[in-house]
């Protein structure tokens, strides 16, 4: 498989479709480890479809599959570096799974 960064938008979308099909098969056959790898690949692929300019350092985001909010400190490629609510440990999250918080 080629790197997502070297694929066109259409190629990334086709790869996501292929991965979604593989995910269904992994779920059916109870391949937990394989399922986790496929889900992570989908998250990274989605990040290549997202405009990094949509992510603003200093803002809070909801992360798919996580309860705690995530505050972005900075971006490095398709990864947002920051901290989860209540933590001081800096982590990286693919931008494809970040969702802006509605204005309060």
MARBATI-882374 format. One record per atom (N, C-alpha, C, O): residue in three letters; atom name; x, y, z. Coordinates in steps of 0.02 Angstrom, whole numbers, plus 50000, padded with zeros to 5 digits. Each point is the difference from the previous one (the first is absolute). Layout:
<atoms>
ala / CA / X / Y / Z .
...
</atoms>
This chain:
<atoms>
unk / N / 50042 / 49941 / 50000 .
unk / CA / 49958 / 50059 / 50000 .
unk / C / 50044 / 50062 / 50000 .
unk / O / 50050 / 50004 / 50036 .
unk / N / 49931 / 50045 / 49923 .
unk / CA / 50035 / 50064 / 49999 .
unk / C / 49982 / 50042 / 50061 .
unk / O / 49949 / 49989 / 50033 .
unk / N / 50094 / 50058 / 49982 .
unk / CA / 49987 / 50046 / 50055 .
unk / C / 49940 / 50044 / 49981 .
unk / O / 49992 / 50020 / 49943 .
unk / N / 49967 / 49995 / 50107 .
unk / CA / 49942 / 50043 / 49988 .
unk / C / 50022 / 50068 / 49973 .
unk / O / 49965 / 50030 / 49959 .
unk / N / 50093 / 49994 / 50063 .
unk / CA / 50023 / 50066 / 49979 .
unk / C / 50017 / 50002 / 49925 .
unk / O / 50005 / 50054 / 49971 .
unk / N / 50003 / 49888 / 49999 .
unk / CA / 50016 / 49998 / 49928 .
unk / C / 49939 / 49982 / 49957 .
unk / O / 50006 / 49992 / 49940 .
unk / N / 49937 / 50001 / 50092 .
unk / CA / 49939 / 49983 / 49964 .
unk / C / 49960 / 50063 / 49985 .
unk / O / 50004 / 50050 / 50036 .
unk / N / 49957 / 49947 / 49910 .
unk / CA / 49952 / 50053 / 49985 .
unk / C / 49941 / 49993 / 50049 .
unk / O / 49993 / 49949 / 50033 .
unk / N / 49966 / 50102 / 49969 .
unk / CA / 49940 / 49998 / 50042 .
unk / C / 49957 / 49939 / 49982 .
unk / O / 49975 / 49965 / 50045 .
unk / N / 50015 / 50024 / 49891 .
unk / CA / 49959 / 49943 / 49978 .
unk / C / 50031 / 49933 / 50021 .
unk / O / 49964 / 49954 / 50020 .
unk / N / 50101 / 50041 / 49976 .
unk / CA / 50034 / 49938 / 50020 .
unk / C / 49992 / 49988 / 50075 .
unk / O / 49989 / 49944 / 50022 .
unk / N / 50016 / 50110 / 50018 .
unk / CA / 49990 / 49993 / 50072 .
unk / C / 49929 / 49978 / 50015 .
unk / O / 49989 / 49957 / 50042 .
unk / N / 49962 / 50072 / 49924 .
unk / CA / 49930 / 49980 / 50010 .
unk / C / 49989 / 49927 / 49982 .
unk / O / 49965 / 49964 / 50035 .
unk / N / 50065 / 50013 / 49910 .
unk / CA / 49994 / 49929 / 49981 .
unk / C / 50033 / 49955 / 50052 .
unk / O / 49974 / 49946 / 50015 .
unk / N / 50082 / 50076 / 50011 .
unk / CA / 50035 / 49960 / 50051 .
unk / C / 49958 / 49997 / 50064 .
unk / O / 49998 / 49947 / 50032 .
unk / N / 49969 / 50106 / 49986 .
unk / CA / 49955 / 50000 / 50058 .
unk / C / 49944 / 49950 / 49989 .
unk / O / 49982 / 49963 / 50045 .
unk / N / 49989 / 50036 / 49895 .
unk / CA / 49947 / 49951 / 49985 .
unk / C / 50026 / 49929 / 50007 .
unk / O / 49966 / 49957 / 50028 .
unk / N / 50095 / 50030 / 49946 .
unk / CA / 50029 / 49934 / 50005 .
unk / C / 50011 / 49981 / 50074 .
unk / O / 49987 / 49944 / 50020 .
unk / N / 50038 / 50104 / 50018 .
unk / CA / 50012 / 49988 / 50071 .
unk / C / 49935 / 49988 / 50038 .
unk / O / 49998 / 49959 / 50046 .
unk / N / 49950 / 50077 / 49936 .
unk / CA / 49934 / 49989 / 50032 .
unk / C / 49976 / 49929 / 49988 .
unk / O / 49972 / 49969 / 50045 .
unk / N / 50038 / 50006 / 49895 .
unk / CA / 49981 / 49931 / 49984 .
unk / C / 50042 / 49950 / 50041 .
unk / O / 49974 / 49951 / 50026 .
unk / N / 50091 / 50063 / 49979 .
unk / CA / 50044 / 49957 / 50040 .
unk / C / 49980 / 50002 / 50073 .
unk / O / 50006 / 49950 / 50035 .
unk / N / 49971 / 50108 / 49988 .
unk / CA / 49978 / 50007 / 50070 .
unk / C / 49940 / 49956 / 50013 .
unk / O / 49996 / 49967 / 50052 .
unk / N / 49957 / 50031 / 49902 .
unk / CA / 49941 / 49958 / 50008 .
unk / C / 50020 / 49926 / 50004 .
unk / O / 49975 / 49963 / 50041 .
unk / N / 50071 / 50017 / 49916 .
unk / CA / 50024 / 49931 / 50001 .
unk / C / 50035 / 49983 / 50065 .
unk / O / 49990 / 49946 / 50028 .
unk / N / 50050 / 50100 / 49997 .
unk / CA / 50036 / 49989 / 50063 .
unk / C / 49950 / 49994 / 50058 .
unk / O / 50009 / 49960 / 50046 .
unk / N / 49937 / 50081 / 49952 .
unk / CA / 49949 / 49997 / 50052 .
unk / C / 49964 / 49932 / 49998 .
unk / O / 49988 / 49969 / 50051 .
unk / N / 49996 / 50009 / 49888 .
unk / CA / 49965 / 49936 / 49992 .
unk / C / 50041 / 49941 / 50025 .
unk / O / 49973 / 49953 / 50029 .
unk / N / 50092 / 50050 / 49960 .
unk / CA / 50043 / 49944 / 50019 .
unk / C / 50032 / 50010 / 50069 .
unk / O / 50044 / 49962 / 50020 .
unk / N / 49933 / 50089 / 50016 .
unk / CA / 50024 / 50015 / 50068 .
unk / C / 50075 / 50008 / 50005 .
unk / O / 50031 / 49978 / 50049 .
unk / N / 49999 / 50053 / 49901 .
unk / CA / 50072 / 50013 / 50001 .
unk / C / 50012 / 50068 / 50032 .
unk / O / 50006 / 50051 / 49966 .
unk / N / 49996 / 49949 / 50100 .
unk / CA / 50003 / 50063 / 50039 .
unk / C / 50063 / 50040 / 49983 .
unk / O / 49996 / 50061 / 49990 .
unk / N / 50062 / 49907 / 50007 .
unk / CA / 50062 / 50036 / 49985 .
unk / C / 49998 / 50030 / 49931 .
unk / O / 50020 / 50058 / 49990 .
unk / N / 49958 / 49903 / 49961 .
unk / CA / 49995 / 50024 / 49931 .
unk / C / 49951 / 50058 / 49995 .
unk / O / 50011 / 50048 / 49964 .
unk / N / 49934 / 49947 / 50072 .
unk / CA / 49949 / 50053 / 50000 .
unk / C / 50030 / 50066 / 50025 .
unk / O / 49987 / 50052 / 49971 .
unk / N / 50051 / 49945 / 50082 .
unk / CA / 50031 / 50061 / 50028 .
unk / C / 50048 / 50032 / 49950 .
unk / O / 50001 / 50061 / 49993 .
unk / N / 50037 / 49898 / 49972 .
unk / CA / 50047 / 50026 / 49950 .
unk / C / 49962 / 50034 / 49943 .
unk / O / 50019 / 50054 / 49978 .
unk / N / 49929 / 49914 / 49998 .
unk / CA / 49960 / 50027 / 49945 .
unk / C / 49967 / 50066 / 50021 .
unk / O / 49999 / 50048 / 49962 .
unk / N / 49974 / 49954 / 50099 .
unk / CA / 49968 / 50062 / 50023 .
unk / C / 50051 / 50057 / 50004 .
unk / O / 49983 / 50056 / 49982 .
unk / N / 50077 / 49930 / 50040 .
unk / CA / 50052 / 50051 / 50003 .
unk / C / 50019 / 50023 / 49929 .
unk / O / 50011 / 50060 / 49989 .
unk / N / 49993 / 49894 / 49964 .
unk / CA / 50015 / 50018 / 49930 .
unk / C / 49945 / 50046 / 49972 .
unk / O / 50016 / 50048 / 49965 .
unk / N / 49922 / 49937 / 50050 .
unk / CA / 49945 / 50042 / 49978 .
unk / C / 50006 / 50071 / 50029 .
unk / O / 49990 / 50049 / 49965 .
unk / N / 50027 / 49955 / 50100 .
unk / CA / 50008 / 50065 / 50032 .
unk / C / 50055 / 50041 / 49965 .
unk / O / 49991 / 50060 / 49988 .
unk / N / 50065 / 49908 / 49996 .
unk / CA / 50053 / 50036 / 49966 .
unk / C / 49979 / 50021 / 49930 .
unk / O / 50014 / 50055 / 49978 .
unk / N / 49952 / 49900 / 49986 .
unk / CA / 49977 / 50017 / 49933 .
unk / C / 49952 / 50060 / 50001 .
unk / O / 50006 / 50044 / 49959 .
unk / N / 49948 / 49956 / 50089 .
unk / CA / 49954 / 50057 / 50006 .
unk / C / 50038 / 50065 / 50012 .
unk / O / 49978 / 50054 / 49978 .
unk / N / 50078 / 49942 / 50055 .
unk / CA / 50040 / 50060 / 50014 .
unk / C / 50028 / 50031 / 49937 .
unk / O / 50010 / 50061 / 49997 .
unk / N / 50001 / 49898 / 49952 .
unk / CA / 50026 / 50027 / 49937 .
unk / C / 49944 / 50032 / 49957 .
unk / O / 50014 / 50032 / 49950 .
unk / N / 49924 / 49959 / 50071 .
unk / CA / 49944 / 50032 / 49966 .
unk / C / 49980 / 50065 / 50036 .
unk / O / 49958 / 50037 / 49975 .
unk / N / 50072 / 49976 / 50081 .
unk / CA / 49983 / 50058 / 50041 .
unk / C / 50050 / 50056 / 49989 .
unk / O / 50060 / 49988 / 49994 .
unk / N / 49916 / 50072 / 50002 .
unk / CA / 50043 / 50059 / 49993 .
unk / C / 50027 / 50018 / 50069 .
unk / O / 49962 / 50017 / 50044 .
unk / N / 50104 / 49980 / 49965 .
unk / CA / 50029 / 50016 / 50065 .
unk / C / 49982 / 50071 / 50023 .
unk / O / 50002 / 50014 / 50060 .
unk / N / 49982 / 50030 / 49894 .
unk / CA / 49982 / 50069 / 50019 .
unk / C / 49935 / 50002 / 50040 .
unk / O / 49985 / 50050 / 50033 .
unk / N / 49976 / 49895 / 49966 .
unk / CA / 49938 / 49996 / 50039 .
unk / C / 50014 / 49989 / 50074 .
unk / O / 49955 / 50009 / 50042 .
unk / N / 50106 / 49972 / 49975 .
unk / CA / 50019 / 49985 / 50069 .
unk / C / 50039 / 50060 / 50027 .
unk / O / 50050 / 50020 / 49971 .
unk / N / 49928 / 50007 / 50085 .
unk / CA / 50031 / 50060 / 50028 .
unk / C / 50033 / 49984 / 50067 .
unk / O / 49967 / 49978 / 50047 .
unk / N / 50098 / 50035 / 49958 .
unk / CA / 50033 / 49993 / 50065 .
unk / C / 49965 / 50043 / 50052 .
unk / O / 49978 / 50056 / 49986 .
unk / N / 50019 / 49917 / 50075 .
unk / CA / 49967 / 50036 / 50055 .
unk / C / 49927 / 49984 / 50007 .
unk / O / 49969 / 50019 / 50050 .
unk / N / 50001 / 49946 / 49901 .
unk / CA / 49930 / 49983 / 50003 .
unk / C / 49990 / 49928 / 50024 .
unk / O / 50045 / 49958 / 49995 .
unk / N / 49895 / 50029 / 50031 .
unk / CA / 49981 / 49934 / 50024 .
unk / C / 49962 / 49963 / 49946 .
unk / O / 49961 / 50029 / 49963 .
unk / N / 50050 / 49905 / 50034 .
unk / CA / 49967 / 49957 / 49951 .
unk / C / 49976 / 49936 / 50033 .
unk / O / 50028 / 49977 / 50049 .
unk / N / 49918 / 49996 / 49923 .
unk / CA / 49977 / 49934 / 50020 .
unk / C / 50038 / 49951 / 49956 .
unk / O / 50007 / 50011 / 49940 .
unk / N / 50016 / 49934 / 50090 .
unk / CA / 50037 / 49949 / 49964 .
unk / C / 49956 / 49938 / 49997 .
unk / O / 49974 / 49976 / 50050 .
unk / N / 50017 / 49997 / 49889 .
unk / CA / 49959 / 49940 / 49991 .
unk / C / 50025 / 49945 / 50047 .
unk / O / 50059 / 49985 / 50002 .
unk / N / 49894 / 49986 / 50035 .
unk / CA / 50017 / 49944 / 50043 .
unk / C / 50028 / 50019 / 50068 .
unk / O / 50017 / 49956 / 50040 .
unk / N / 49987 / 50108 / 49974 .
unk / CA / 50028 / 50023 / 50064 .
unk / C / 49948 / 50043 / 50037 .
unk / O / 49960 / 50035 / 49969 .
unk / N / 50040 / 49960 / 50097 .
unk / CA / 49955 / 50040 / 50041 .
unk / C / 50028 / 50070 / 50013 .
unk / O / 49964 / 50050 / 49995 .
unk / N / 50101 / 49952 / 50021 .
unk / CA / 50031 / 50064 / 50017 .
unk / C / 50011 / 50042 / 49937 .
unk / O / 50013 / 49973 / 49946 .
unk / N / 49982 / 50092 / 50062 .
unk / CA / 50014 / 50046 / 49945 .
unk / C / 50076 / 50006 / 49991 .
unk / O / 50038 / 49983 / 50045 .
unk / N / 49982 / 50040 / 49896 .
unk / CA / 50070 / 50005 / 49982 .
unk / C / 50015 / 50072 / 49980 .
unk / O / 49966 / 50028 / 49956 .
unk / N / 50085 / 50002 / 50075 .
unk / CA / 50020 / 50068 / 49982 .
unk / C / 50063 / 49996 / 49957 .
unk / O / 50050 / 49972 / 50020 .
unk / N / 49945 / 50057 / 49921 .
unk / CA / 50056 / 49998 / 49952 .
unk / C / 50051 / 50054 / 50018 .
unk / O / 49983 / 50058 / 50010 .
unk / N / 50080 / 49920 / 49994 .
unk / CA / 50055 / 50047 / 50011 .
unk / C / 50031 / 50021 / 49933 .
unk / O / 50013 / 50059 / 49989 .
unk / N / 49998 / 49892 / 49967 .
unk / CA / 50029 / 50014 / 49934 .
unk / C / 49987 / 49942 / 49953 .
unk / O / 49982 / 49945 / 50021 .
unk / N / 50028 / 50067 / 49915 .
unk / CA / 49992 / 49949 / 49949 .
unk / C / 50068 / 49982 / 49971 .
unk / O / 50044 / 50042 / 49994 .
unk / N / 49963 / 49894 / 49989 .
unk / CA / 50059 / 49976 / 49965 .
unk / C / 49974 / 49952 / 49947 .
unk / O / 49986 / 49942 / 50014 .
unk / N / 50009 / 50083 / 49925 .
unk / CA / 49970 / 49960 / 49946 .
unk / C / 49927 / 49988 / 50014 .
unk / O / 49961 / 50047 / 50009 .
unk / N / 50019 / 49889 / 49992 .
unk / CA / 49929 / 49983 / 50012 .
unk / C / 49988 / 49980 / 50072 .
unk / O / 49949 / 49970 / 50017 .
unk / N / 50099 / 50047 / 50026 .
unk / CA / 49994 / 49984 / 50071 .
unk / C / 49992 / 50064 / 50040 .
unk / O / 50036 / 50049 / 49989 .
unk / N / 49917 / 49950 / 50058 .
unk / CA / 49991 / 50056 / 50046 .
unk / C / 50031 / 49979 / 50067 .
unk / O / 49983 / 49947 / 50027 .
unk / N / 50061 / 50093 / 49998 .
unk / CA / 50032 / 49987 / 50064 .
unk / C / 49967 / 50044 / 50053 .
unk / O / 49988 / 50059 / 49989 .
unk / N / 49997 / 49911 / 50068 .
unk / CA / 49969 / 50037 / 50054 .
unk / C / 49988 / 49955 / 50059 .
unk / O / 50031 / 49948 / 50008 .
unk / N / 49922 / 50074 / 50034 .
unk / CA / 49986 / 49962 / 50062 .
unk / C / 49925 / 49989 / 50007 .
unk / O / 49958 / 50040 / 49978 .
unk / N / 50026 / 49904 / 50054 .
unk / CA / 49931 / 49986 / 50017 .
unk / C / 49982 / 50037 / 50063 .
unk / O / 50043 / 50014 / 50043 .
unk / N / 49894 / 50002 / 49963 .
unk / CA / 49972 / 50032 / 50059 .
unk / C / 50022 / 49962 / 50063 .
unk / O / 49991 / 49939 / 50003 .
unk / N / 50037 / 50096 / 50045 .
unk / CA / 50019 / 49969 / 50063 .
unk / C / 50068 / 49965 / 49998 .
unk / O / 50018 / 49966 / 50048 .
unk / N / 50019 / 50041 / 49898 .
unk / CA / 50065 / 49968 / 49993 .
unk / C / 50053 / 50052 / 49980 .
unk / O / 49984 / 50050 / 49968 .
unk / N / 50077 / 49937 / 50052 .
unk / CA / 50055 / 50044 / 49979 .
unk / C / 50046 / 49965 / 49951 .
unk / O / 50051 / 50029 / 49979 .
unk / N / 49932 / 49910 / 50002 .
unk / CA / 50042 / 49961 / 49954 .
unk / C / 49982 / 50019 / 49928 .
unk / O / 49942 / 49994 / 49980 .
unk / N / 50107 / 50029 / 49983 .
unk / CA / 49987 / 50019 / 49930 .
unk / C / 49996 / 49937 / 49957 .
unk / O / 50042 / 49955 / 50005 .
unk / N / 49907 / 50043 / 49952 .
unk / CA / 49988 / 49943 / 49956 .
unk / C / 49986 / 50025 / 49930 .
unk / O / 49985 / 50059 / 49989 .
unk / N / 50019 / 49895 / 49963 .
unk / CA / 49985 / 50016 / 49930 .
unk / C / 49936 / 49964 / 49980 .
unk / O / 49989 / 49942 / 50018 .
unk / N / 49968 / 50093 / 49946 .
unk / CA / 49937 / 49973 / 49976 .
unk / C / 49993 / 50016 / 49926 .
unk / O / 50014 / 50056 / 49979 .
unk / N / 49966 / 49895 / 49980 .
unk / CA / 49989 / 50015 / 49929 .
unk / C / 49944 / 50052 / 49992 .
unk / O / 49948 / 49995 / 50033 .
unk / N / 50062 / 50054 / 49924 .
unk / CA / 49951 / 50054 / 49994 .
unk / C / 49933 / 49975 / 49970 .
unk / O / 49949 / 50034 / 50007 .
unk / N / 50051 / 49908 / 49962 .
unk / CA / 49939 / 49974 / 49970 .
unk / C / 49947 / 49980 / 50051 .
unk / O / 49942 / 49990 / 49982 .
unk / N / 50078 / 50003 / 50081 .
unk / CA / 49952 / 49980 / 50051 .
unk / C / 49985 / 50055 / 50050 .
unk / O / 49969 / 49988 / 50052 .
unk / N / 50053 / 50073 / 49932 .
unk / CA / 49985 / 50058 / 50042 .
unk / C / 49937 / 50035 / 49975 .
unk / O / 49991 / 50011 / 49940 .
unk / N / 49966 / 50007 / 50107 .
unk / CA / 49938 / 50035 / 49984 .
unk / C / 49995 / 50063 / 50043 .
unk / O / 50006 / 49996 / 50061 .
unk / N / 49983 / 50062 / 49908 .
unk / CA / 49998 / 50062 / 50038 .
unk / C / 49942 / 50000 / 50050 .
unk / O / 49948 / 49971 / 49988 .
unk / N / 50064 / 50063 / 50067 .
unk / CA / 49948 / 50008 / 50050 .
unk / C / 49955 / 50056 / 49976 .
unk / O / 50024 / 50051 / 49975 .
unk / N / 49910 / 49941 / 50034 .
unk / CA / 49955 / 50055 / 49981 .
unk / C / 50013 / 50061 / 50046 .
unk / O / 50019 / 49992 / 50058 .
unk / N / 49970 / 50068 / 49915 .
unk / CA / 50010 / 50060 / 50042 .
unk / C / 49954 / 49998 / 50060 .
unk / O / 49942 / 49980 / 49995 .
unk / N / 50084 / 50042 / 50062 .
unk / CA / 49959 / 49999 / 50061 .
unk / C / 49969 / 50067 / 50014 .
unk / O / 49964 / 50008 / 50049 .
</atoms>
